[in-house]
């Protein structure tokens, strides 16, 4: 029982830390002004059209994605619901305190920090093992219909990117850097930050590689 309680606390800590870091990392990408991940491009486009904050749009988009889960027969976990509710407020809070740097070196630093931070955050919240993010579930749900995970992810993120760009979201070199770099970075951090499945009579340890491919569980800002 002692280890079970400790495991719940560790999962919760990793989940909450990862979601908070996800929001901060997304804010860094936004403040860099060089282009963001596809879902944040969509979030920016909707925010500029409606006048809502980015964080509020993140929550609304997550709710909309949940509706798409129903015909796909996906089931959310604790981590899924927490992702939908917490990333948006963390993003808004971070945007309130982060400056928008002008010199290129600082903008590039924000871009790199946001990219690496997103990968670490993904390793933490996915590695907690309490369910994928809303967008992840949409991709895996489409994959169950017969599409490959890679094709499903490409279709979903391309749709988000094009829709967001048409609505006025910012796409640029940062979007390309994100697309190229996020997979390898998550592949590096996720096995190192995920919790190892517990074994009877032994305390749980960290650092196992989940059975699923890292790039199949990457959620692009939960925006």
MIDRENVEX-215897 format. One record per residue (C-alpha): x, y, z. Coordinates in steps of 0.02 Angstrom, whole numbers, padded with zeros to 5 digits, always signed. Example, Ala and Ser with C-alpha at 12.3 -4.5 7.8 and 13.67 -1.06 7.14 Angstrom:
+00615-00225+00390 +00684-00053+00357 
This chain:
+00000+00000+00000 +00144+00118+00038 +00214+00100-00138 +00041+00117-00215 +00015+00283-00125 +00188+00342-00173 +00155+00295-00353 -00006+00397-00361 +00084+00547-00289 +00226+00530-00413 +00108+00511-00560 +00009+00663-00506 +00167+00766-00482 +00234+00720-00653 +00067+00750-00736 +00041+00922-00660 +00221+00974-00687 +00215+00916-00867 +00053+01009-00905 +00115+01170-00825 +00278+01157-00922 +00179+01124-01082 +00087+01288-01059 +00248+01384-01024 +00336+01304-01173 +00193+01349-01288 +00202+01529-01224 +00388+01532-01267 +00349+01476-01445 +00216+01610-01460 +00328+01748-01391 +00469+01697-01509 +00358+01754-01652 +00438+01635-01776 +00293+01515-01797 +00222+01385-01679 +00162+01205-01686 +00007+01170-01794 -00118+01165-01651 -00057+01330-01581 -00070+01407-01754 -00253+01353-01751 -00272+01421-01574 -00200+01589-01627 -00315+01598-01777 -00471+01564-01674 -00414+01685-01538 -00389+01825-01664 -00559+01791-01740 -00655+01780-01576 -00557+01896-01462 -00534+01759-01332 -00368+01725-01247 -00259+01585-01314 -00286+01486-01154 -00475+01499-01166 -00468+01439-01347 -00358+01291-01294 -00494+01235-01173 -00632+01258-01302 -00536+01167-01439 -00502+01024-01319 -00688+01012-01282 -00724+01009-01468 -00597+00873-01496 -00679+00770-01359 -00840+00772-01460 -00744+00693-01604 -00692+00554-01485 -00871+00491-01470 -00889+00411-01643 -00710+00348-01628 -00751+00260-01462 -00604+00337-01370 -00604+00343-01181 -00520+00487-01089 -00411+00459-00937 -00373+00572-00789 -00224+00642-00884 -00333+00677-01036 -00456+00782-00937 -00317+00870-00842 -00232+00911-01006 -00391+00990-01075 -00421+01096-00920 -00247+01148-00859 -00137+01184-01010 -00241+01334-01065 -00232+01429-00899 -00046+01390-00885 -00022+01462-01059 -00116+01622-01018 -00020+01648-00856 +00147+01623-00943 +00100+01746-01082 +00063+01877-00950 +00241+01874-00882 +00348+01827-01032 +00413+01971-01140 +00414+01969-01330 +00600+01982-01371 +00653+02080-01525 +00836+02032-01556 +00851+01873-01659 +00965+01781-01537 +00835+01797-01399 +00693+01747-01515 +00790+01592-01566 +00824+01556-01382 +00638+01563-01346 +00605+01448-01494 +00731+01319-01437 +00672+01333-01257 +00492+01307-01309 +00535+01158-01418 +00641+01069-01287 +00518+01115-01149 +00375+01040-01248 +00471+00877-01268 +00512+00869-01082 +00332+00911-01038 +00269+00774-01153 +00386+00649-01071 +00319+00697-00901 +00132+00699-00933 +00126+00553-01056 +00249+00457-00948 +00132+00474-00799 +00024+00345-00887 -00145+00424-00853 -00206+00445-01030 -00159+00540-01188 -00200+00720-01226 -00360+00761-01322 -00272+00778-01490 -00173+00618-01462 -00334+00523-01435 -00405+00591-01597 -00252+00529-01692 -00252+00357-01613 -00440+00345-01641 -00418+00378-01826 -00279+00249-01828 -00402+00120-01763 -00506+00149-01918 -00363+00080-02022 -00251+00231-02050 -00070+00223-01996 -00029+00329-01843 +00089+00433-01949 -00043+00466-02082 -00177+00503-01952 -00063+00625-01863 -00012+00708-02026 -00192+00732-02080 -00248+00802-01913 -00101+00920-01890 -00102+00977-02071 -00287+01018-02054 -00254+01116-01894 -00108+01209-01974 -00200+01259-02133 -00359+01308-02040 -00260+01411-01914 -00157+01497-02048 -00314+01545-02144 -00385+01620-01984 -00227+01723-01954 -00119+01609-01849 +00070+01627-01858 +00162+01495-01959 +00345+01513-02004 +00518+01442-01982 +00474+01396-01803 +00334+01285-01868 +00456+01191-01979 +00585+01177-01839 +00450+01108-01724 +00392+00981-01853 +00569+00918-01879 +00629+00923-01700 +00484+00871-01589 +00485+00686-01635 +00669+00651-01599 +00665+00756-01440 +00512+00666-01371 +00592+00502-01421 +00740+00550-01313 +00648+00616-01160 +00495+00503-01150 +00586+00339-01108 +00690+00431-00978 +00544+00518-00892 +00408+00384-00900 +00369+00279-00748 +00417+00096-00754 +00269-00022-00726 +00273-00082-00546 +00318-00263-00507 +00239-00360-00364 +00342-00342-00207 +00460-00214-00284 +00459-00024-00278 +00421+00059-00445 +00566+00136-00538 +00582+00264-00675 +00651+00254-00850 +00555+00126-00950 +00516+00138-01134 +00327+00126-01163 +00267-00002-01288 +00192+00131-01400 +00298+00236-01515 +00342+00406-01441 +00284+00498-01596 +00113+00417-01581 +00079+00502-01415 +00145+00676-01443 +00012+00807-01410 +00041+00973-01493 -00009+01110-01380 -00141+01059-01300 -00185+01216-01375 
